[in-house]
Amino acid sequence: MQLTYHRKGDYLFPNLTVTEEEPVVIGKYGMLRKTYLKEHHSGWYQSMTLTGKLNRHLAQTETAAQERMNVLMEQLLTCYPAPDKRKDQLAWAAHIANLQAMAEENVLAEIVYY
């Protein structure tokens, strides 16, 4: 690999450019992954940032997490059916929130914070 340099005072700096990626909308799980990489795997985070692969990785993490959440919610609803929404809305809402918390705990451990 051939590098070119430019002089600034007494120092030579390499001419590095990061190729711009197409803008990607990153949701909750992608942002959590980004924070985790920045705090716990800073070398990997910096490497992906410099090579322009970070946004693609975060988008893949977001997609995988959303798909896993959907699958887990379907499975949990078959194992633990929700009460009738028309009869008791608060019990239904509490049950769904509990199932979502269970599914999200799994997604965070398996996909975001691995």
All heavy atoms as an XYZ file, in Angstrom:
930
protein
N       0.853     -1.173      0.000
C       0.000      0.000      0.000
C       0.903      1.242      0.000
O       1.813      1.342      0.813
C      -0.897     -0.011      1.234
C      -1.920      1.075      1.218
S      -3.221      0.812      2.406
C      -2.572      1.630      3.815
N       0.650      2.137     -0.900
C       1.443      3.345     -1.050
C       0.709      4.500     -0.376
O      -0.435      4.794     -0.705
C       1.654      3.627     -2.539
C       2.749      4.602     -2.826
C       4.121      3.982     -2.626
O       4.379      3.361     -1.624
N       4.994      4.155     -3.589
N       1.374      5.171      0.548
C       0.780      6.313      1.226
C       1.455      7.592      0.771
O       2.661      7.618      0.514
C       0.938      6.192      2.742
C       0.087      5.153      3.447
C       0.425      5.126      4.927
C      -1.381      5.449      3.260
N       0.673      8.643      0.701
C       1.216      9.966      0.431
C       1.096     10.785      1.705
O       0.230     10.522      2.544
C       0.462     10.661     -0.716
O      -0.910     10.774     -0.371
C       0.606      9.878     -2.013
N       1.966     11.766      1.849
C       2.022     12.559      3.066
C       1.971     14.041      2.719
O       2.322     14.452      1.613
C       3.318     12.275      3.834
C       3.423     10.847      4.314
C       3.967      9.861      3.509
C       2.971     10.492      5.575
C       4.066      8.553      3.944
C       3.063      9.185      6.021
C       3.607      8.219      5.207
O       3.694      6.929      5.644
N       1.542     14.843      3.686
C       1.650     16.291      3.540
C       2.376     16.836      4.774
O       2.291     16.278      5.858
C       0.268     16.954      3.351
C      -0.617     16.872      4.550
N      -1.390     15.773      4.832
C      -0.846     17.767      5.547
C      -2.057     15.977      5.945
N      -1.754     17.181      6.403
N       3.124     17.909      4.556
C       3.949     18.472      5.624
C       3.172     19.588      6.330
O       2.565     20.442      5.710
C       5.256     19.024      5.056
C       6.189     19.611      6.108
C       7.503     20.061      5.520
N       8.280     18.962      4.977
C       9.062     18.152      5.701
N       9.156     18.324      6.983
N       9.743     17.187      5.125
N       3.219     19.529      7.641
C       2.632     20.595      8.450
C       3.661     20.941      9.515
O       3.843     20.196     10.473
C       1.330     20.109      9.082
C       0.459     21.203      9.599
C      -0.912     20.669      9.940
C      -1.902     21.798      9.880
N      -3.245     21.345     10.086
N       4.348     22.037      9.307
C       5.444     22.396     10.209
C       6.584     21.411     10.019
O       7.076     21.196      8.919
N       7.020     20.807     11.110
C       8.106     19.827     11.052
C       7.595     18.393     10.928
O       8.390     17.458     10.971
C       8.972     19.932     12.316
C       9.739     21.234     12.363
O       9.989     21.807     11.289
O      10.092     21.669     13.478
N       6.307     18.213     10.801
C       5.738     16.870     10.825
C       5.141     16.484      9.479
O       4.635     17.320      8.737
C       4.635     16.773     11.893
C       5.130     17.081     13.280
C       4.890     18.322     13.852
C       5.855     16.146     14.001
C       5.345     18.617     15.120
C       6.313     16.427     15.274
C       6.062     17.660     15.830
O       6.518     17.944     17.082
N       5.197     15.191      9.182
C       4.547     14.646      7.999
C       3.301     13.887      8.451
O       3.363     13.023      9.322
C       5.478     13.689      7.251
C       6.669     14.313      6.544
C       7.568     13.225      5.977
C       6.181     15.215      5.429
N       2.167     14.221      7.855
C       0.902     13.558      8.169
C       0.441     12.759      6.952
O       0.495     13.256      5.825
C      -0.182     14.582      8.528
C       0.086     15.297      9.823
C       0.672     16.547      9.833
C      -0.256     14.698     11.032
C       0.912     17.204     11.019
C      -0.020     15.354     12.225
C       0.571     16.616     12.231
N      -0.026     11.532      7.162
C      -0.509     10.755      6.010
C      -1.820     11.340      5.485
O      -2.632     11.872      6.235
C      -0.720      9.354      6.583
C      -0.874      9.539      8.041
C      -0.109     10.778      8.402
N      -2.005     11.244      4.189
C      -3.244     11.693      3.556
C      -4.251     10.544      3.628
O      -4.283      9.687      2.762
C      -3.005     12.105      2.102
C      -2.091     13.296      2.007
O      -2.109     14.172      2.858
N      -1.271     13.329      0.975
N      -5.034     10.533      4.676
C      -6.029      9.480      4.875
C      -7.414     10.037      4.616
O      -7.725     11.161      5.000
C      -5.966      8.948      6.313
C      -4.649      8.321      6.750
C      -4.721      7.928      8.216
C      -4.338      7.111      5.902
N      -8.228      9.244      3.986
C      -9.611      9.626      3.763
C     -10.501      8.450      4.120
O     -10.140      7.293      3.909
C      -9.878     10.018      2.300
O      -9.547      8.915      1.469
C      -9.080     11.239      1.887
N     -11.634      8.754      4.666
C     -12.625      7.733      4.976
C     -13.722      7.848      3.928
O     -14.263      8.936      3.700
C     -13.218      7.939      6.390
C     -14.311      6.935      6.671
C     -12.121      7.855      7.428
N     -14.008      6.738      3.281
C     -15.062      6.780      2.271
C     -16.402      6.932      2.962
O     -16.681      6.269      3.965
C     -15.057      5.486      1.432
O     -15.211      4.377      2.307
C     -13.765      5.343      0.656
N     -17.199      7.811      2.446
C     -18.507      8.079      3.021
C     -19.476      6.954      2.679
O     -19.548      6.523      1.530
C     -19.062      9.409      2.496
C     -18.326     10.624      2.994
C     -18.490     10.846      4.480
O     -19.592     10.588      5.008
O     -17.510     11.258      5.110
N     -20.179      6.495      3.681
C     -21.204      5.487      3.459
C     -22.535      6.186      3.227
O     -22.715      7.346      3.588
C     -21.328      4.580      4.678
C     -20.109      3.755      4.956
C     -20.309      2.852      6.158
O     -21.455      2.707      6.613
O     -19.319      2.302      6.625
N     -23.458      5.440      2.636
C     -24.790      5.984      2.492
C     -25.402      6.121      3.882
O     -25.153      5.302      4.758
C     -25.662      5.099      1.598
C     -25.922      3.712      2.144
C     -24.801      2.719      1.864
O     -23.858      3.037      1.141
O     -24.890      1.613      2.418
N     -26.153      7.181      4.129
C     -26.724      7.372      5.461
C     -27.686      6.234      5.810
O     -28.523      5.841      5.006
C     -27.461      8.708      5.369
C     -27.533      9.034      3.932
C     -26.519      8.221      3.199
N     -27.501      5.701      7.001
C     -28.306      4.581      7.469
C     -28.993      5.006      8.755
O     -28.364      5.594      9.632
C     -27.411      3.348      7.733
C     -28.221      2.201      8.274
C     -26.669      2.945      6.486
N     -30.269      4.714      8.858
C     -30.990      5.002     10.080
C     -30.686      3.891     11.083
O     -30.926      2.722     10.810
C     -32.509      5.097      9.826
C     -33.258      5.324     11.117
C     -32.803      6.196      8.827
N     -30.121      4.281     12.204
C     -29.742      3.313     13.227
C     -30.669      3.521     14.417
O     -30.798      4.623     14.933
C     -28.271      3.503     13.637
C     -27.385      3.285     12.422
C     -27.893      2.566     14.764
C     -25.963      3.701     12.620
N     -31.293      2.444     14.832
C     -32.260      2.512     15.924
C     -31.629      2.272     17.280
O     -30.421      2.419     17.492
N     -32.478      1.868     18.194
C     -32.097      1.676     19.587
C     -30.962      0.670     19.750
O     -29.968      0.955     20.422
C     -33.326      1.197     20.360
C     -33.072      0.786     21.769
C     -34.341      0.244     22.391
C     -34.094     -0.249     23.787
N     -35.301     -0.759     24.415
N     -31.087     -0.495     19.141
C     -30.095     -1.545     19.331
C     -28.773     -1.210     18.651
O     -27.708     -1.550     19.162
C     -30.646     -2.886     18.844
C     -31.893     -3.279     19.586
C     -33.129     -3.245     18.957
C     -31.844     -3.638     20.915
C     -34.280     -3.583     19.644
C     -32.988     -3.968     21.611
C     -34.207     -3.944     20.973
O     -35.347     -4.267     21.660
N     -28.825     -0.528     17.529
C     -27.603     -0.082     16.871
C     -26.856      0.943     17.709
O     -25.632      0.891     17.823
N     -27.593      1.851     18.321
C     -26.956      2.858     19.175
C     -26.387      2.225     20.440
O     -25.303      2.614     20.903
C     -27.954      3.962     19.535
C     -28.428      4.772     18.341
S     -27.088      5.541     17.410
C     -26.559      6.764     18.573
N     -27.090      1.247     21.007
C     -26.559      0.540     22.172
C     -25.273     -0.198     21.810
O     -24.316     -0.229     22.583
C     -27.595     -0.432     22.720
C     -28.783      0.186     23.455
C     -29.834     -0.876     23.761
C     -28.324      0.862     24.732
N     -25.253     -0.818     20.630
C     -24.056     -1.524     20.166
C     -22.891     -0.552     19.976
O     -21.757     -0.852     20.343
C     -24.357     -2.265     18.854
C     -23.194     -2.998     18.281
C     -22.851     -4.224     19.072
N     -21.762     -4.945     18.430
C     -21.018     -5.821     19.033
N     -21.244     -6.131     20.284
N     -20.046     -6.416     18.399
N     -23.176      0.604     19.417
C     -22.140      1.611     19.198
C     -21.534      2.060     20.526
O     -20.310      2.133     20.667
C     -22.727      2.819     18.459
C     -21.727      3.902     18.171
C     -22.375      5.042     17.416
C     -21.393      6.138     17.101
N     -22.019      7.248     16.390
N     -22.369      2.315     21.513
C     -21.886      2.727     22.831
C     -21.067      1.618     23.475
O     -20.009      1.875     24.065
C     -23.067      3.111     23.736
O     -23.808      4.152     23.105
C     -22.593      3.576     25.096
N     -21.540      0.388     23.346
C     -20.810     -0.754     23.913
C     -19.432     -0.893     23.268
O     -18.433     -1.085     23.966
C     -21.620     -2.031     23.710
C     -20.894     -3.281     24.131
C     -20.727     -3.590     25.472
C     -20.368     -4.147     23.178
C     -20.052     -4.733     25.861
C     -19.694     -5.293     23.556
C     -19.544     -5.581     24.904
O     -18.866     -6.713     25.273
N     -19.370     -0.804     21.944
C     -18.076     -0.908     21.265
C     -17.145      0.227     21.667
O     -15.952      0.010     21.880
C     -18.274     -0.907     19.745
C     -18.886     -2.155     19.131
C     -19.121     -1.933     17.645
C     -18.009     -3.367     19.362
N     -17.678      1.423     21.760
C     -16.865      2.582     22.100
C     -16.273      2.448     23.502
O     -15.116      2.789     23.733
C     -17.706      3.855     22.017
C     -16.894      5.134     22.072
C     -17.764      6.369     22.065
C     -18.464      6.547     20.761
N     -19.209      7.825     20.680
N     -17.062      1.922     24.450
C     -16.609      1.844     25.838
C     -15.778      0.597     26.141
O     -14.882      0.646     26.976
C     -17.810      1.892     26.777
C     -18.507      3.229     26.773
C     -19.761      3.250     27.620
O     -20.112      2.197     28.208
O     -20.401      4.309     27.686
N     -16.075     -0.537     25.487
C     -15.445     -1.796     25.869
C     -14.504     -2.378     24.815
O     -13.678     -3.225     25.152
C     -16.515     -2.833     26.213
C     -17.371     -2.416     27.365
N     -16.932     -2.452     28.663
C     -18.626     -1.921     27.414
C     -17.880     -2.016     29.472
N     -18.919     -1.680     28.728
N     -14.647     -1.988     23.583
C     -13.793     -2.481     22.499
C     -13.354     -1.299     21.631
O     -13.672     -1.237     20.450
C     -14.536     -3.509     21.642
C     -14.962     -4.720     22.404
N     -14.090     -5.726     22.736
C     -16.165     -5.081     22.916
C     -14.738     -6.661     23.411
N     -15.994     -6.289     23.540
N     -12.613     -0.382     22.238
C     -12.290      0.864     21.546
C     -11.420      0.632     20.306
O     -11.568      1.347     19.313
C     -11.605      1.842     22.489
O     -10.401      1.283     22.983
N     -10.537     -0.359     20.337
C      -9.717     -0.642     19.160
C     -10.549     -1.094     17.978
O     -10.347     -0.642     16.847
N     -11.475     -1.981     18.243
C     -12.365     -2.473     17.195
C     -13.249     -1.340     16.679
O     -13.462     -1.201     15.479
C     -13.199     -3.620     17.751
C     -13.923     -4.438     16.731
C     -13.705     -4.471     15.394
C     -14.986     -5.350     16.963
N     -14.565     -5.347     14.780
C     -15.373     -5.905     15.743
C     -15.658     -5.751     18.110
C     -16.393     -6.823     15.627
C     -16.663     -6.673     17.983
C     -17.027     -7.208     16.749
N     -13.751     -0.521     17.599
C     -14.593      0.622     17.233
C     -13.821      1.586     16.323
O     -14.323      2.005     15.279
C     -15.073      1.332     18.493
C     -15.800      2.622     18.241
C     -17.129      2.619     17.838
C     -15.162      3.842     18.375
C     -17.806      3.803     17.595
C     -15.821      5.025     18.135
C     -17.147      5.001     17.746
O     -17.807      6.162     17.491
N     -12.600      1.925     16.705
C     -11.799      2.856     15.908
C     -11.442      2.263     14.550
O     -11.455      2.968     13.537
C     -10.536      3.245     16.666
C     -10.815      4.110     17.870
C      -9.577      4.350     18.716
O      -8.499      3.848     18.408
N      -9.738      5.114     19.780
N     -11.146      0.977     14.529
C     -10.817      0.322     13.263
C     -12.008      0.351     12.310
O     -11.854      0.663     11.121
C     -10.400     -1.119     13.532
O     -10.259     -1.818     12.332
N     -13.191      0.036     12.810
C     -14.378      0.057     11.953
C     -14.726      1.471     11.518
O     -15.184      1.682     10.395
C     -15.571     -0.595     12.664
C     -15.464     -2.091     12.714
S     -17.005     -2.912     13.131
C     -17.293     -2.344     14.768
N     -14.499      2.440     12.389
C     -14.766      3.832     12.023
C     -13.825      4.281     10.906
O     -14.256      4.901      9.932
C     -14.612      4.747     13.246
O     -15.510      4.318     14.261
C     -14.927      6.192     12.888
N     -12.553      3.958     11.043
C     -11.566      4.377     10.041
C     -11.748      3.679      8.699
O     -11.462      4.256      7.654
C     -10.147      4.150     10.563
C      -9.702      5.086     11.685
C      -8.335      4.672     12.199
C      -9.682      6.526     11.213
N     -12.199      2.422      8.723
C     -12.395      1.709      7.464
C     -13.777      1.958      6.868
O     -14.053      1.497      5.765
C     -12.192      0.191      7.662
O     -13.095     -0.275      8.660
C     -10.766     -0.122      8.049
N     -14.637      2.655      7.589
C     -15.956      2.979      7.063
C     -16.954      1.840      7.180
O     -17.947      1.813      6.459
N     -16.718      0.894      8.082
C     -17.607     -0.257      8.221
C     -18.532     -0.162      9.425
O     -19.364     -1.041      9.628
C     -16.775     -1.537      8.341
C     -15.955     -1.841      7.124
C     -15.124     -3.082      7.321
C     -14.247     -3.329      6.098
N     -13.381     -4.494      6.312
N     -18.399      0.877     10.224
C     -19.166      0.965     11.473
C     -20.661      1.063     11.227
O     -21.448      0.323     11.829
C     -18.686      2.147     12.310
C     -19.406      2.318     13.646
C     -19.137      1.121     14.548
C     -18.977      3.600     14.326
N     -21.091      1.956     10.348
C     -22.537      2.130     10.117
C     -23.181      0.869      9.559
O     -24.303      0.521      9.930
C     -22.797      3.307      9.191
C     -22.622      4.623      9.906
O     -22.655      4.689     11.127
N     -22.427      5.681      9.147
N     -22.470      0.170      8.695
C     -23.008     -1.070      8.154
C     -23.156     -2.118      9.264
O     -24.157     -2.824      9.336
C     -22.114     -1.595      7.037
C     -22.672     -2.832      6.359
C     -21.834     -3.269      5.205
N     -20.427     -3.220      5.582
C     -19.432     -3.100      4.736
N     -19.668     -3.006      3.460
N     -18.181     -3.067      5.151
N     -22.153     -2.201     10.139
C     -22.210     -3.133     11.270
C     -23.373     -2.790     12.203
O     -24.105     -3.676     12.652
C     -20.886     -3.100     12.044
C     -20.897     -3.886     13.305
N     -20.881     -5.262     13.314
C     -20.933     -3.501     14.601
C     -20.907     -5.689     14.563
N     -20.937     -4.635     15.363
N     -23.553     -1.506     12.482
C     -24.646     -1.086     13.367
C     -26.011     -1.355     12.735
O     -26.948     -1.757     13.424
C     -24.498      0.396     13.715
C     -23.239      0.773     14.495
C     -23.183      2.271     14.706
C     -23.146      0.019     15.802
N     -26.116     -1.151     11.428
C     -27.381     -1.441     10.742
C     -27.675     -2.935     10.759
O     -28.830     -3.345     10.949
C     -27.324     -0.921      9.312
N     -26.658     -3.764     10.574
C     -26.850     -5.212     10.645
C     -27.254     -5.642     12.042
O     -28.122     -6.513     12.208
C     -25.566     -5.939     10.222
C     -25.255     -5.828      8.757
C     -23.883     -6.386      8.415
O     -23.061     -6.638      9.294
N     -23.637     -6.567      7.122
N     -26.643     -5.038     13.049
C     -27.003     -5.340     14.436
C     -28.450     -4.953     14.700
O     -29.200     -5.715     15.322
C     -26.064     -4.599     15.408
O     -24.726     -5.000     15.160
C     -26.425     -4.883     16.847
N     -28.859     -3.793     14.223
C     -30.240     -3.334     14.406
C     -31.225     -4.288     13.748
O     -32.236     -4.679     14.350
C     -30.395     -1.920     13.833
C     -31.792     -1.351     13.936
C     -32.185     -1.014     15.357
O     -31.308     -0.712     16.175
O     -33.393     -1.056     15.639
N     -30.948     -4.683     12.525
C     -31.838     -5.591     11.798
C     -31.935     -6.942     12.502
O     -33.031     -7.473     12.688
C     -31.336     -5.782     10.357
O     -31.234     -4.507      9.727
C     -32.264     -6.665      9.562
N     -30.786     -7.486     12.895
C     -30.780     -8.785     13.575
C     -31.532     -8.718     14.898
O     -32.294     -9.639     15.242
C     -29.349     -9.249     13.804
N     -31.345     -7.640     15.637
C     -32.015     -7.497     16.931
C     -33.533     -7.373     16.750
O     -34.306     -7.975     17.509
C     -31.459     -6.289     17.675
N     -33.977     -6.591     15.766
C     -35.410     -6.442     15.523
C     -36.045     -7.760     15.102
O     -37.130     -8.114     15.567
C     -35.671     -5.370     14.460
C     -35.418     -3.959     14.924
C     -36.390     -3.508     15.994
O     -37.470     -4.052     16.165
N     -35.980     -2.513     16.748
N     -35.366     -8.490     14.225
C     -35.891     -9.791     13.784
C     -35.972    -10.762     14.951
O     -36.959    -11.485     15.109
C     -35.021    -10.366     12.668
C     -35.151     -9.620     11.362
C     -34.152    -10.076     10.319
O     -33.337    -10.978     10.607
O     -34.190     -9.515      9.201
N     -34.938    -10.778     15.789
C     -34.927    -11.670     16.946
C     -36.029    -11.290     17.933
O     -36.668    -12.163     18.525
C     -33.550    -11.624     17.614
C     -33.394    -12.564     18.763
C     -33.234    -13.976     18.270
N     -32.942    -14.838     19.394
C     -33.507    -16.012     19.586
N     -34.345    -16.491     18.711
N     -33.211    -16.730     20.637
N     -36.254     -9.996     18.131
C     -37.337     -9.549     19.022
C     -38.686    -10.041     18.507
O     -39.519    -10.521     19.291
C     -37.356     -8.015     19.128
C     -36.423     -7.421     20.134
S     -36.829     -7.796     21.831
C     -38.299     -6.824     22.066
N     -38.920     -9.943     17.210
C     -40.194    -10.389     16.638
C     -40.391    -11.890     16.842
O     -41.480    -12.333     17.232
C     -40.267    -10.039     15.155
C     -40.346     -8.550     14.917
O     -40.750     -7.793     15.795
N     -39.940     -8.121     13.741
N     -39.345    -12.669     16.594
C     -39.434    -14.123     16.758
C     -39.675    -14.478     18.225
O     -40.534    -15.306     18.546
C     -38.148    -14.804     16.223
C     -38.088    -16.264     16.629
C     -38.069    -14.658     14.725
N     -38.925    -13.845     19.114
C     -39.090    -14.138     20.532
C     -40.466    -13.754     21.045
O     -41.062    -14.482     21.856
C     -38.010    -13.429     21.351
C     -36.614    -14.030     21.281
C     -35.612    -13.145     22.008
C     -36.610    -15.419     21.883
N     -40.981    -12.623     20.593
C     -42.314    -12.202     21.048
C     -43.375    -13.191     20.586
O     -44.298    -13.529     21.338
C     -42.646    -10.790     20.547
C     -41.972     -9.694     21.340
S     -42.375     -9.690     23.090
C     -44.110     -9.285     23.050
N     -43.262    -13.682     19.358
C     -44.219    -14.690     18.877
C     -44.136    -15.963     19.710
O     -45.162    -16.526     20.095
C     -43.946    -15.008     17.405
C     -44.325    -13.912     16.450
C     -43.937    -14.233     15.016
O     -43.572    -15.404     14.741
O     -43.996    -13.321     14.182
N     -42.913    -16.407     19.993
C     -42.736    -17.616     20.787
C     -43.239    -17.439     22.215
O     -43.884    -18.331     22.776
C     -41.262    -18.039     20.802
C     -40.759    -18.518     19.469
C     -39.264    -18.800     19.477
O     -38.557    -18.470     20.427
N     -38.785    -19.410     18.397
N     -42.949    -16.283     22.804
C     -43.399    -16.036     24.168
C     -44.915    -15.924     24.250
O     -45.528    -16.377     25.221
C     -42.735    -14.768     24.724
C     -41.260    -14.899     25.080
C     -40.655    -13.537     25.397
C     -41.071    -15.849     26.254
N     -45.528    -15.340     23.230
C     -46.992    -15.234     23.237
C     -47.660    -16.590     23.074
O     -48.772    -16.795     23.578
C     -47.468    -14.262     22.155
C     -47.368    -12.786     22.529
C     -47.639    -11.904     21.325
C     -48.318    -12.454     23.656
N     -47.011    -17.518     22.385
C     -47.595    -18.857     22.294
C     -47.424    -19.615     23.611
O     -48.300    -20.370     24.006
C     -46.975    -19.677     21.144
O     -45.576    -19.767     21.330
C     -47.293    -19.049     19.800
N     -46.290    -19.401     24.287
C     -46.065    -20.068     25.577
C     -46.873    -19.435     26.709
O     -47.375    -20.136     27.586
C     -44.590    -20.028     25.946
S     -43.544    -21.027     24.902
N     -46.951    -18.120     26.693
C     -47.658    -17.371     27.740
C     -48.700    -16.476     27.078
O     -48.452    -15.296     26.839
C     -46.681    -16.502     28.543
C     -45.511    -17.258     29.100
C     -44.245    -17.134     28.531
C     -45.662    -18.090     30.192
C     -43.160    -17.827     29.041
C     -44.584    -18.788     30.715
C     -43.332    -18.644     30.135
O     -42.267    -19.332     30.642
N     -49.878    -17.010     26.778
C     -50.887    -16.198     26.084
C     -51.333    -14.994     26.922
O     -51.402    -15.069     28.144
C     -52.044    -17.161     25.861
C     -51.673    -18.445     26.478
C     -50.320    -18.350     27.059
N     -51.592    -13.925     26.221
C     -52.008    -12.689     26.885
C     -53.469    -12.765     27.275
O     -54.275    -13.428     26.604
C     -51.778    -11.501     25.947
N     -53.841    -12.093     28.369
C     -55.263    -12.040     28.731
C     -56.046    -11.242     27.697
O     -55.477    -10.520     26.873
C     -55.257    -11.343     30.089
C     -53.948    -10.667     30.190
C     -52.995    -11.394     29.312
N     -57.353    -11.376     27.751
C     -58.217    -10.680     26.798
C     -58.077     -9.168     26.972
O     -58.287     -8.640     28.073
C     -59.676    -11.109     26.995
C     -60.569    -10.577     25.895
O     -60.039    -10.150     24.846
O     -61.794    -10.595     26.086
N     -57.748     -8.500     25.883
C     -57.516     -7.053     25.939
C     -58.803     -6.277     26.219
O     -58.782     -5.256     26.885
C     -56.895     -6.595     24.613
C     -56.451     -5.158     24.600
C     -55.775     -4.824     23.288
C     -55.303     -3.400     23.252
N     -54.660     -3.070     21.992
N     -59.926     -6.789     25.731
C     -61.191     -6.076     25.921
C     -61.683     -6.144     27.362
O     -62.336     -5.233     27.839
C     -62.256     -6.630     24.983
C     -61.977     -6.248     23.524
C     -62.921     -6.945     22.616
N     -62.439     -8.345     22.545
C     -63.076     -9.334     21.970
N     -64.237     -9.128     21.414
N     -62.571    -10.539     21.940
N     -61.344     -7.218     28.068
C     -61.820     -7.373     29.446
C     -60.946     -6.632     30.452
O     -61.463     -6.022     31.384
C     -61.878     -8.860     29.815
C     -62.959     -9.598     29.084
C     -63.025    -11.036     29.538
C     -64.114    -11.763     28.757
N     -64.160    -13.182     29.108
N     -59.651     -6.741     30.293
C     -58.736     -6.116     31.256
C     -57.526     -5.546     30.515
O     -56.533     -6.231     30.300
C     -58.296     -7.150     32.298
C     -57.621     -6.511     33.498
O     -57.507     -5.269     33.526
O     -57.190     -7.263     34.393
N     -57.628     -4.278     30.139
C     -56.575     -3.653     29.339
C     -55.271     -3.493     30.111
O     -54.188     -3.656     29.548
C     -57.043     -2.293     28.827
C     -58.149     -2.383     27.811
C     -58.622     -1.025     27.344
O     -58.225     -0.002     27.879
N     -59.489     -1.022     26.345
N     -55.372     -3.181     31.390
C     -54.144     -2.997     32.175
C     -53.392     -4.313     32.343
O     -52.162     -4.334     32.268
C     -54.474     -2.394     33.542
C     -54.929     -0.933     33.522
C     -55.288     -0.467     34.911
C     -53.858     -0.050     32.926
N     -54.102     -5.397     32.562
C     -53.444     -6.701     32.687
C     -52.791     -7.099     31.360
O     -51.678     -7.634     31.341
C     -54.446     -7.762     33.124
N     -53.478     -6.806     30.250
C     -52.928     -7.101     28.936
C     -51.644     -6.297     28.700
O     -50.629     -6.834     28.265
C     -53.945     -6.795     27.845
C     -53.424     -7.053     26.467
C     -53.426     -8.238     25.805
C     -52.801     -6.099     25.598
N     -52.844     -8.082     24.572
C     -52.449     -6.779     24.420
C     -52.510     -4.754     25.706
C     -51.819     -6.150     23.357
C     -51.877     -4.124     24.651
C     -51.545     -4.819     23.482
N     -51.695     -4.988     29.006
C     -50.532     -4.121     28.804
C     -49.363     -4.565     29.685
O     -48.211     -4.599     29.233
C     -50.891     -2.673     29.086
N     -49.641     -4.927     30.926
C     -48.584     -5.374     31.832
C     -47.977     -6.689     31.342
O     -46.755     -6.879     31.397
C     -49.139     -5.541     33.241
N     -48.813     -7.581     30.841
C     -48.332     -8.863     30.340
C     -47.439     -8.677     29.115
O     -46.352     -9.269     29.033
C     -49.534     -9.765     29.997
C     -49.153    -11.135     29.563
N     -48.732    -12.093     30.442
C     -49.108    -11.698     28.326
C     -48.451    -13.201     29.773
N     -48.676    -12.992     28.493
N     -47.867     -7.854     28.177
C     -47.071     -7.589     26.968
C     -45.757     -6.904     27.334
O     -44.697     -7.241     26.793
C     -47.880     -6.748     25.953
C     -49.090     -7.532     25.448
C     -47.003     -6.288     24.790
C     -48.752     -8.802     24.688
N     -45.785     -5.951     28.259
C     -44.555     -5.270     28.683
C     -43.591     -6.259     29.331
O     -42.374     -6.187     29.103
C     -44.885     -4.140     29.649
N     -44.128     -7.190     30.104
C     -43.283     -8.200     30.738
C     -42.636     -9.099     29.681
O     -41.443     -9.410     29.760
C     -44.115     -9.028     31.713
C     -43.265     -9.959     32.545
O     -42.096     -9.698     32.761
N     -43.871    -11.030     33.019
N     -43.412     -9.522     28.687
C     -42.860    -10.360     27.622
C     -41.812     -9.606     26.812
O     -40.783    -10.171     26.426
C     -43.974    -10.865     26.708
C     -44.986    -11.834     27.337
C     -45.998    -12.269     26.298
C     -44.302    -13.018     27.970
N     -42.050     -8.332     26.553
C     -41.070     -7.532     25.809
C     -39.777     -7.382     26.599
O     -38.686     -7.430     26.027
C     -41.637     -6.159     25.470
C     -42.621     -6.184     24.331
C     -43.199     -4.814     24.027
O     -43.237     -3.932     24.888
N     -43.661     -4.651     22.804
N     -39.883     -7.224     27.907
C     -38.684     -7.119     28.743
C     -37.892     -8.427     28.714
O     -36.655     -8.412     28.650
C     -39.072     -6.752     30.169
N     -38.609     -9.559     28.738
C     -37.933    -10.850     28.668
C     -37.212    -11.019     27.330
O     -36.061    -11.456     27.280
C     -38.956    -11.979     28.866
C     -39.496    -12.075     30.271
S     -40.927    -13.167     30.421
C     -40.313    -14.717     29.830
N     -37.882    -10.666     26.254
C     -37.296    -10.802     24.925
C     -36.114     -9.855     24.750
O     -35.070    -10.228     24.189
C     -38.351    -10.540     23.852
N     -36.257     -8.632     25.234
C     -35.187     -7.650     25.075
C     -33.954     -8.041     25.876
O     -32.820     -7.834     25.425
C     -35.671     -6.263     25.498
C     -34.652     -5.195     25.203
C     -35.208     -3.806     25.343
O     -36.305     -3.546     24.824
O     -34.532     -2.990     25.972
N     -34.142     -8.624     27.041
C     -33.004     -9.085     27.831
C     -32.202    -10.122     27.046
O     -30.970    -10.093     27.022
C     -33.500     -9.685     29.140
C     -32.413    -10.159     30.053
C     -32.960    -10.720     31.353
O     -34.153    -10.539     31.650
O     -32.171    -11.350     32.082
N     -32.893    -10.994     26.375
C     -32.242    -12.019     25.559
C     -31.513    -11.388     24.379
O     -30.370    -11.744     24.079
C     -33.289    -13.029     25.086
C     -32.689    -14.212     24.411
O     -32.105    -14.074     23.345
N     -32.850    -15.372     25.016
N     -32.154    -10.467     23.695
C     -31.555     -9.813     22.519
C     -30.307     -9.029     22.907
O     -29.290     -9.081     22.209
C     -32.598     -8.890     21.837
C     -31.938     -7.958     20.837
C     -33.653     -9.733     21.153
N     -30.373     -8.322     24.016
C     -29.209     -7.548     24.447
C     -28.021     -8.447     24.761
O     -26.892     -8.151     24.391
C     -29.566     -6.694     25.666
C     -30.527     -5.538     25.422
C     -30.873     -4.841     26.721
C     -29.990     -4.557     24.419
N     -28.292     -9.579     25.411
C     -27.199    -10.485     25.776
C     -26.625    -11.200     24.560
O     -25.405    -11.379     24.445
C     -27.699    -11.507     26.794
N     -27.482    -11.609     23.619
C     -27.024    -12.401     22.483
C     -26.479    -11.580     21.315
O     -25.554    -12.006     20.634
C     -28.164    -13.264     21.948
C     -28.533    -14.416     22.829
C     -29.638    -15.268     22.227
O     -30.126    -14.929     21.128
O     -29.994    -16.251     22.863
N     -27.056    -10.416     21.082
C     -26.712     -9.680     19.858
C     -25.941     -8.385     20.134
O     -24.929     -8.105     19.497
C     -27.988     -9.377     19.041
C     -28.619    -10.691     18.601
C     -27.694     -8.487     17.856
C     -29.939    -10.560     17.911
N     -26.398     -7.613     21.095
C     -25.810     -6.285     21.297
C     -24.530     -6.342     22.124
O     -23.512     -5.769     21.742
C     -26.839     -5.340     21.962
C     -26.226     -3.984     22.254
C     -28.057     -5.179     21.055
N     -24.547     -7.046     23.239
C     -23.414     -7.041     24.162
C     -22.619     -8.337     24.128
O     -22.238     -8.876     25.139
C     -23.887     -6.802     25.599
C     -24.636     -5.513     25.798
C     -25.815     -5.487     26.515
C     -24.165     -4.333     25.261
C     -26.496     -4.304     26.717
C     -24.855     -3.152     25.440
C     -26.013     -3.149     26.174
O     -26.694     -1.974     26.368
N     -22.332     -8.881     22.977
C     -21.553    -10.120     22.929
C     -20.089     -9.810     22.802
O     -19.646     -8.785     22.479
C     -22.012    -11.039     21.795
C     -21.695    -10.531     20.415
C     -20.512    -10.868     19.799
C     -22.572     -9.716     19.735
C     -20.210    -10.414     18.524
C     -22.290     -9.258     18.471
C     -21.113     -9.605     17.882
O     -20.818     -9.163     16.616
